[in-house]
Amino acid sequence: MRLGDMYLFNMENPTRAHMLVSGRVQGVFFRENTRKIANELEVFGWVRNLLDGRVEVVAEGEKEKVKRLVEWAKEGPPSANVESLDLKWKKYQGDFDEFEVKY
C-alpha cells in the first residue's frame, strides 16, 4: 500500500488536478516553490518544466487543499508572471507518496 493510498482513508473528497501553467514560469523557482507549498498542504504529485516554456503540475489530495495549490499556482512565486493556467480536474488515483520536482 502506498502512502497516498493510506491518506485516502482520511481524506474528504480526494481529487486530482492536472495543471499547465504558462507565462514567465521557468527560471523563477516555480517548481521548488510549488513543491514547498504542496508539502505544506500535504498534497502529493509532481511538477516539471516543459520544453515549450510551460510548467506542468499533477497534484492529488483533499479537494480543498488541492484547490489552494491551484490558487497559489495562478500567481506563482513573486518573480513569476503567470499568464494562464489550464486546469483539468480528474479522478483521484493515489499514485504518489510525496510531491517531487521532476527533471
DSSP file (Angstrom, degrees, kcal/mol; ACC not computed):
  #  RESIDUE AA STRUCTURE BP1 BP2  ACC     N-H-->O    O-->H-N    N-H-->O    O-->H-N    TCO  KAPPA ALPHA  PHI   PSI    X-CA   Y-CA   Z-CA
    1    1 A M              0   0    0      0, 0.0     2,-0.1     0, 0.0     0, 0.0   0.000 360.0 360.0 360.0 128.5    0.0    0.0    0.0
    2    2 A R     >  -     0   0    0     92,-0.1     4,-1.7     1,-0.1     3,-0.5  -0.432 360.0-113.9 -78.6 156.7    1.4    3.4   -1.0
    3    3 A L  H  > S+     0   0    0      1,-0.2     4,-2.1     2,-0.2     5,-0.2   0.896 118.4  57.6 -56.3 -41.8    1.3    6.3    1.4
    4    4 A G  H  > S+     0   0    0     92,-0.4     4,-1.0     1,-0.2    -1,-0.2   0.848 103.9  52.9 -58.4 -35.3   -1.1    8.1   -0.9
    5    5 A D  H  > S+     0   0    0     -3,-0.5     4,-0.7    89,-0.3     3,-0.3   0.890 106.8  52.1 -66.6 -39.5   -3.5    5.1   -0.5
    6    6 A M  H >< S+     0   0    0     -4,-1.7     3,-0.8     1,-0.2     4,-0.5   0.899 106.9  52.6 -64.7 -39.5   -3.3    5.4    3.3
    7    7 A Y  H >X S+     0   0    0     -4,-2.1     3,-1.2     1,-0.2     4,-0.6   0.785  94.7  72.1 -66.7 -25.8   -4.2    9.1    3.1
    8    8 A L  H >< S+     0   0    0     -4,-1.0     3,-1.0     1,-0.3    -1,-0.2   0.868  91.6  57.3 -56.5 -37.1   -7.3    8.3    1.0
    9    9 A F  T << S+     0   0    0     -3,-0.8    -1,-0.3    -4,-0.7    -2,-0.2   0.770 112.9  39.7 -66.9 -24.4   -8.9    6.7    4.1
   10   10 A N  T <4 S+     0   0    0     -3,-1.2     2,-0.3    -4,-0.5    -1,-0.2   0.364  97.2 104.8-104.0   3.2   -8.6   10.0    6.0
   11   11 A M    <<  -     0   0    0     -3,-1.0     2,-0.6    -4,-0.6    -3,-0.0  -0.638  60.3-143.5 -93.2 141.6   -9.4   12.4    3.1
   12   12 A E  S    S-     0   0    0     -2,-0.3    51,-0.8     1,-0.2    52,-0.3  -0.906  84.8 -14.3 -95.7 123.6  -12.5   14.3    2.5
   13   13 A N  S    S-     0   0    0     -2,-0.6    50,-1.6    49,-0.2    -1,-0.2   0.943  82.9-151.6  54.3  61.8  -13.4   14.4   -1.2
   14   14 A P  E     +A   62   0A   0      0, 0.0    78,-0.4     0, 0.0     2,-0.3  -0.337  24.1 167.8 -65.3 146.6  -10.0   13.3   -2.7
   15   15 A T  E     -A   61   0A   0     46,-2.6    46,-1.9    76,-0.2     2,-0.4  -0.918  30.1-132.0-150.5 173.6   -9.2   14.6   -6.1
   16   16 A R  E     -AB  60  90A   0     74,-1.7    74,-3.4    -2,-0.3     2,-0.4  -0.997  16.5-163.7-134.2 137.4   -6.5   15.0   -8.8
   17   17 A A  E     -AB  59  89A   0     42,-2.9    42,-2.5    -2,-0.4     2,-0.5  -0.973   5.7-161.3-123.2 138.3   -5.6   18.2  -10.7
   18   18 A H  E     -AB  58  88A   0     70,-2.5    70,-2.1    -2,-0.4     2,-0.4  -0.982  19.2-174.7-117.1 120.6   -3.6   18.5  -13.9
   19   19 A M  E     -AB  57  87A   0     38,-3.2    38,-2.5    -2,-0.5     2,-0.5  -0.923  21.2-167.7-121.3 140.8   -2.2   22.0  -14.5
   20   20 A L  E     -AB  56  86A   0     66,-2.0    66,-2.8    -2,-0.4     2,-0.5  -0.982  18.8-162.0-121.6 115.7   -0.3   23.6  -17.4
   21   21 A V  E     -AB  55  85A   0     34,-3.2    34,-2.1    -2,-0.5     2,-0.3  -0.864   6.5-168.8-107.3 127.2    1.0   27.0  -16.3
   22   22 A S  E     + B   0  84A   0     62,-2.9    61,-2.6    -2,-0.5    62,-1.3  -0.794  41.7  53.3-115.6 156.3    2.1   29.5  -18.9
   23   23 A G  E    S- B   0  82A   0     -2,-0.3     2,-1.5    59,-0.3     3,-0.2  -0.905 109.5 -18.1 126.0-153.1    4.0   32.8  -18.7
   24   24 A R  E    S+ B   0  81A   0     57,-2.2    57,-1.8    -2,-0.3    30,-0.1  -0.699  88.3 129.7 -88.2  87.4    7.3   33.5  -17.2
   25   25 A V        +     0   0    0     -2,-1.5     2,-0.4    28,-0.5     5,-0.3   0.368  44.4  78.3-125.2   0.0    7.3   30.4  -15.1
   26   26 A Q  S    S+     0   0    0     -3,-0.2    29,-0.0     1,-0.2    28,-0.0  -0.907  96.1  20.1-111.8 143.9   10.7   28.8  -15.7
   27   27 A G  S    S+     0   0    0     -2,-0.4    -1,-0.2     1,-0.0    -3,-0.0   0.664 101.8  92.0  77.1  16.3   13.9   30.1  -14.1
   28   28 A V  S    S-     0   0    0     -3,-0.3    51,-0.3    50,-0.0    52,-0.2   0.082 106.2-100.9-128.1  20.6   11.9   31.8  -11.3
   29   29 A F  S  > S+     0   0    0     50,-0.1     4,-2.1     3,-0.1     5,-0.2   0.756  75.7 142.0  64.7  27.2   11.9   28.9   -8.7
   30   30 A F  H  >  +     0   0    0     -5,-0.3     4,-2.3     2,-0.2     5,-0.2   0.933  69.6  46.9 -62.7 -46.9    8.3   28.0   -9.7
   31   31 A R  H  > S+     0   0    0     -6,-0.2     4,-2.4     2,-0.2     5,-0.2   0.945 113.6  46.2 -63.6 -48.5    8.9   24.2   -9.3
   32   32 A E  H  > S+     0   0    0      1,-0.2     4,-2.2     2,-0.2    -1,-0.2   0.900 114.5  47.8 -63.6 -40.5   10.7   24.4   -6.0
   33   33 A N  H  X S+     0   0    0     -4,-2.1     4,-2.6     2,-0.2    -1,-0.2   0.864 109.7  53.4 -68.1 -35.0    8.0   26.8   -4.6
   34   34 A T  H  X S+     0   0    0     -4,-2.3     4,-2.7    -5,-0.2    -2,-0.2   0.928 109.7  48.5 -62.6 -44.7    5.3   24.5   -5.9
   35   35 A R  H  X S+     0   0    0     -4,-2.4     4,-2.5     2,-0.2    -2,-0.2   0.918 111.6  50.0 -60.5 -44.4    6.9   21.6   -4.1
   36   36 A K  H  X S+     0   0    0     -4,-2.2     4,-2.1     2,-0.2    -2,-0.2   0.937 113.6  44.0 -61.1 -48.6    7.2   23.6   -0.9
   37   37 A I  H  X S+     0   0    0     -4,-2.6     4,-2.0     2,-0.2    -2,-0.2   0.917 112.8  52.3 -64.4 -43.5    3.5   24.7   -0.9
   38   38 A A  H  X>S+     0   0    0     -4,-2.7     5,-2.7     1,-0.2     4,-0.7   0.912 109.6  49.3 -59.7 -43.0    2.3   21.2   -1.8
   39   39 A N  H ><5S+     0   0    0     -4,-2.5     3,-0.7     1,-0.2    -1,-0.2   0.898 109.6  51.2 -64.4 -39.8    4.3   19.7    1.1
   40   40 A E  H 3<5S+     0   0    0     -4,-2.1    -1,-0.2     1,-0.2    -2,-0.2   0.865 114.6  44.1 -62.6 -35.4    2.8   22.3    3.5
   41   41 A L  H 3<5S-     0   0    0     -4,-2.0    -1,-0.2    -5,-0.2    -2,-0.2   0.520 112.1-120.4 -85.6  -6.5   -0.7   21.4    2.2
   42   42 A E  T <<5 +     0   0    0     -4,-0.7     2,-0.4    -3,-0.7    20,-0.3   0.929  61.5 150.0  60.3  48.0    0.0   17.6    2.3
   43   43 A V      < -     0   0    0     -5,-2.7     2,-0.3    18,-0.1    -1,-0.2  -0.893  33.2-147.9-108.7 141.1   -0.7   17.3   -1.4
   44   44 A F  E     +C   60   0A   0     16,-2.8    16,-3.4    -2,-0.4     2,-0.3  -0.742  46.2  68.5-110.5 156.0    1.1   14.6   -3.4
   45   45 A G  E     -Cd  59  99A   0     53,-2.5    55,-2.1    -2,-0.3     2,-0.3  -0.999  66.5 -79.6 144.4-143.1    2.3   14.6   -7.0
   46   46 A W  E     -Cd  58 100A   0     12,-2.3    12,-2.5    -2,-0.3     2,-0.3  -0.978  16.8-150.0-157.2 166.0    4.9   16.3   -9.1
   47   47 A V  E     +Cd  57 101A   0     53,-1.7    55,-3.1    -2,-0.3     2,-0.3  -0.991  21.3 168.9-140.4 143.5    5.9   19.4  -11.1
   48   48 A R  E     -Cd  56 102A   0      8,-2.3     8,-3.0    -2,-0.3     2,-0.3  -0.995  33.7-111.1-153.2 154.9    8.2   19.7  -14.1
   49   49 A N  E     -C   55   0A   0     53,-0.5     2,-0.3    -2,-0.3     6,-0.2  -0.623  30.9-144.1 -80.4 145.3    9.3   22.2  -16.8
   50   50 A L    >   -     0   0    0      4,-2.9     3,-1.8    -2,-0.3    -1,-0.0  -0.798  21.9-116.7-106.7 155.4    8.2   21.5  -20.3
   51   51 A L  T 3  S+     0   0    0     -2,-0.3    -1,-0.1     1,-0.3    -2,-0.0   0.754 112.0  63.0 -62.1 -24.9   10.3   22.3  -23.4
   52   52 A D  T 3  S-     0   0    0      2,-0.1    -1,-0.3     1,-0.1     3,-0.1   0.371 123.1 -99.2 -84.9   6.5    7.7   24.8  -24.6
   53   53 A G  S <  S+     0   0    0     -3,-1.8   -28,-0.5     1,-0.3    -2,-0.1   0.328  86.7 117.0  96.8  -7.9    8.3   27.1  -21.6
   54   54 A R        -     0   0    0    -32,-0.1    -4,-2.9   -30,-0.1     2,-0.4  -0.398  59.7-129.4 -85.5 168.0    5.3   26.0  -19.5
   55   55 A V  E     -AC  21  49A   0    -34,-2.1   -34,-3.2    -6,-0.2     2,-0.4  -0.975  17.5-151.9-116.6 134.8    5.3   24.2  -16.2
   56   56 A E  E     -AC  20  48A   0     -8,-3.0    -8,-2.3    -2,-0.4     2,-0.4  -0.892  13.1-174.6-108.6 136.7    3.2   21.0  -15.7
   57   57 A V  E     -AC  19  47A   0    -38,-2.5   -38,-3.2    -2,-0.4     2,-0.5  -0.997  12.7-172.7-132.4 133.2    1.8   20.0  -12.3
   58   58 A V  E     +AC  18  46A   0    -12,-2.5   -12,-2.3    -2,-0.4     2,-0.4  -0.997  19.2 176.7-120.8 124.2   -0.1   16.9  -11.2
   59   59 A A  E     -AC  17  45A   0    -42,-2.5   -42,-2.9    -2,-0.5     2,-0.3  -0.989  10.9-174.3-135.1 136.9   -1.4   17.1   -7.7
   60   60 A E  E     +AC  16  44A   0    -16,-3.4   -16,-2.8    -2,-0.4     2,-0.3  -0.958  33.7  82.2-128.5 147.8   -3.6   14.8   -5.6
   61   61 A G  E    S-A   15   0A   0    -46,-1.9   -46,-2.6    -2,-0.3   -18,-0.1  -0.979  79.8  -9.9 158.5-162.9   -5.1   15.1   -2.2
   62   62 A E  E >>  -A   14   0A   0    -20,-0.3     4,-2.6    -2,-0.3     3,-0.5  -0.424  66.4-123.1 -62.8 136.8   -8.1   16.6   -0.4
   63   63 A K  H 3> S+     0   0    0    -50,-1.6     4,-2.7   -51,-0.8     5,-0.2   0.869 109.3  51.4 -54.2 -43.4  -10.0   18.7   -2.8
   64   64 A E  H 3> S+     0   0    0    -52,-0.3     4,-1.5     1,-0.2    -1,-0.3   0.887 112.6  46.4 -63.6 -37.8   -9.8   21.9   -0.6
   65   65 A K  H <> S+     0   0    0     -3,-0.5     4,-1.7     2,-0.2    -2,-0.2   0.900 112.7  48.9 -71.0 -41.2   -6.0   21.5   -0.3
   66   66 A V  H  X S+     0   0    0     -4,-2.6     4,-2.4     1,-0.2    -2,-0.2   0.896 108.9  54.6 -65.1 -38.7   -5.5   20.9   -4.0
   67   67 A K  H  X S+     0   0    0     -4,-2.7     4,-2.5    -5,-0.3    -1,-0.2   0.873 105.6  52.9 -61.5 -36.6   -7.7   23.9   -4.7
   68   68 A R  H  X S+     0   0    0     -4,-1.5     4,-2.1     2,-0.2    -1,-0.2   0.884 108.7  49.4 -66.1 -37.8   -5.4   26.0   -2.5
   69   69 A L  H  X S+     0   0    0     -4,-1.7     4,-2.6     2,-0.2    -2,-0.2   0.908 110.4  51.1 -65.7 -41.4   -2.4   24.8   -4.5
   70   70 A V  H  X S+     0   0    0     -4,-2.4     4,-1.4     2,-0.2    -2,-0.2   0.929 109.5  50.1 -60.4 -45.9   -4.2   25.7   -7.8
   71   71 A E  H  < S+     0   0    0     -4,-2.5     4,-0.5     1,-0.2     3,-0.3   0.901 111.3  48.7 -61.1 -40.8   -5.0   29.2   -6.4
   72   72 A W  H >X S+     0   0    0     -4,-2.1     4,-3.5     1,-0.2     3,-1.7   0.927 107.5  55.3 -62.6 -44.0   -1.3   29.6   -5.5
   73   73 A A  H 3< S+     0   0    0     -4,-2.6    -1,-0.2     1,-0.3    -2,-0.2   0.749  94.3  68.4 -64.2 -23.9   -0.2   28.4   -8.9
   74   74 A K  T 3< S+     0   0    0     -4,-1.4    -1,-0.3    -3,-0.3    -2,-0.2   0.751 119.0  21.6 -65.9 -21.9   -2.3   31.1  -10.6
   75   75 A E  T <4 S-     0   0    0     -3,-1.7     7,-0.5    -4,-0.5    -2,-0.2   0.739  94.0-173.2-108.7 -42.7    0.1   33.6   -9.1
   76   76 A G     <  -     0   0    0     -4,-3.5    -2,-0.1    -5,-0.1   -46,-0.1  -0.201  46.2 -25.0  73.1-170.1    3.3   31.6   -8.5
   77   77 A P  S >  S-     0   0    0      0, 0.0     3,-2.0     0, 0.0   -47,-0.1  -0.242  75.6 -95.7 -70.5 165.5    6.3   32.9   -6.7
   78   78 A P  T 3  S+     0   0    0      0, 0.0    -2,-0.0     0, 0.0   -50,-0.0   0.808 123.2  52.0 -54.1 -34.3    7.0   36.7   -6.7
   79   79 A S  T 3  S+     0   0    0    -51,-0.3     2,-0.1     2,-0.0   -50,-0.1   0.535  94.7  91.7 -83.5  -4.7    9.4   36.5   -9.6
   80   80 A A    <   -     0   0    0     -3,-2.0     2,-0.3   -52,-0.2   -55,-0.2  -0.461  59.3-156.1 -85.5 160.2    6.9   34.7  -11.9
   81   81 A N  E     -B   24   0A   0    -57,-1.8   -57,-2.2    -2,-0.1     2,-0.5  -0.778  14.1-161.4-134.8  89.9    4.4   36.2  -14.3
   82   82 A V  E     +B   23   0A   0     -7,-0.5   -59,-0.3    -2,-0.3     3,-0.1  -0.607  14.8 175.9 -77.5 121.6    1.6   33.6  -14.8
   83   83 A E  E     -     0   0A   0    -61,-2.6     2,-0.3    -2,-0.5   -60,-0.2   0.791  65.6  -6.0 -93.5 -35.0   -0.3   34.4  -17.9
   84   84 A S  E     -B   22   0A   0    -62,-1.3   -62,-2.9     2,-0.0     2,-0.4  -0.993  50.5-153.6-158.3 156.2   -2.6   31.4  -17.9
   85   85 A L  E     -B   21   0A   0     -2,-0.3     2,-0.6   -64,-0.2   -64,-0.2  -0.955  10.6-156.4-135.8 114.7   -3.3   28.2  -16.1
   86   86 A D  E     -B   20   0A   0    -66,-2.8   -66,-2.0    -2,-0.4     2,-0.4  -0.831  21.2-170.1 -91.3 118.5   -5.1   25.3  -17.9
   87   87 A L  E     -B   19   0A   0     -2,-0.6     2,-0.4   -68,-0.2   -68,-0.2  -0.927  16.1-178.9-119.5 132.5   -6.7   23.1  -15.2
   88   88 A K  E     -B   18   0A   0    -70,-2.1   -70,-2.5    -2,-0.4     2,-0.4  -0.991  18.5-145.4-127.7 123.3   -8.3   19.7  -15.6
   89   89 A W  E     +B   17   0A   0     -2,-0.4     2,-0.3   -72,-0.2   -72,-0.2  -0.712  26.7 178.5 -84.6 136.8   -9.9   18.0  -12.6
   90   90 A K  E     -B   16   0A   0    -74,-3.4   -74,-1.7    -2,-0.4     2,-0.2  -0.813  35.1 -79.4-133.0 171.8   -9.5   14.2  -12.6
   91   91 A K        -     0   0    0     -2,-0.3   -76,-0.2   -76,-0.2     2,-0.1  -0.530  53.6-103.4 -74.2 137.6  -10.4   11.2  -10.5
   92   92 A Y        +     0   0    0    -78,-0.4   -76,-0.1    -2,-0.2    -1,-0.1  -0.375  40.3 175.8 -59.2 134.3   -8.1   10.6   -7.5
   93   93 A Q        -     0   0    0    -78,-0.1    -1,-0.1    -2,-0.1   -88,-0.1   0.572  33.8-132.7-119.0 -16.2   -5.7    7.7   -8.3
   94   94 A G        +     0   0    0    -90,-0.1   -89,-0.3     1,-0.1   -90,-0.2   0.840  54.8 144.5  67.1  33.4   -3.4    7.5   -5.2
   95   95 A D        +     0   0    0    -91,-0.1     2,-0.3   -51,-0.1    -1,-0.1   0.616  50.1  62.6 -78.3 -13.3   -0.3    7.3   -7.4
   96   96 A F        -     0   0    0      1,-0.1   -92,-0.4   -94,-0.1   -52,-0.1  -0.826  42.5-176.3-124.4 151.3    2.0    9.3   -5.2
   97   97 A D  S    S+     0   0    0     -2,-0.3     2,-0.3   -94,-0.2    -1,-0.1   0.217  82.4  12.9-122.7  11.1    3.5    9.2   -1.7
   98   98 A E  S    S-     0   0    0    -53,-0.1   -53,-2.5     2,-0.0     2,-0.5  -0.949  77.4-105.3-163.6 176.8    5.3   12.6   -1.9
   99   99 A F  E     +d   45   0A   0    -55,-0.3     2,-0.3    -2,-0.3   -53,-0.3  -0.984  46.5 179.2-116.8 122.8    5.4   15.7   -4.0
  100  100 A E  E     -d   46   0A   0    -55,-2.1   -53,-1.7    -2,-0.5     2,-0.6  -0.846  33.3-122.7-127.2 157.4    8.5   15.9   -6.2
  101  101 A V  E     -d   47   0A   0     -2,-0.3     2,-0.3   -55,-0.2   -53,-0.2  -0.877  31.9-150.3 -93.0 123.9   10.3   18.1   -8.7
  102  102 A K  E      d   48   0A   0    -55,-3.1   -53,-0.5    -2,-0.6   -71,-0.0  -0.763 360.0 360.0 -95.8 143.1   10.8   16.1  -11.9
  103  103 A Y              0   0    0     -2,-0.3    -1,-0.1   -55,-0.1   -55,-0.1   0.352 360.0 360.0-117.2 360.0   13.8   16.9  -14.2
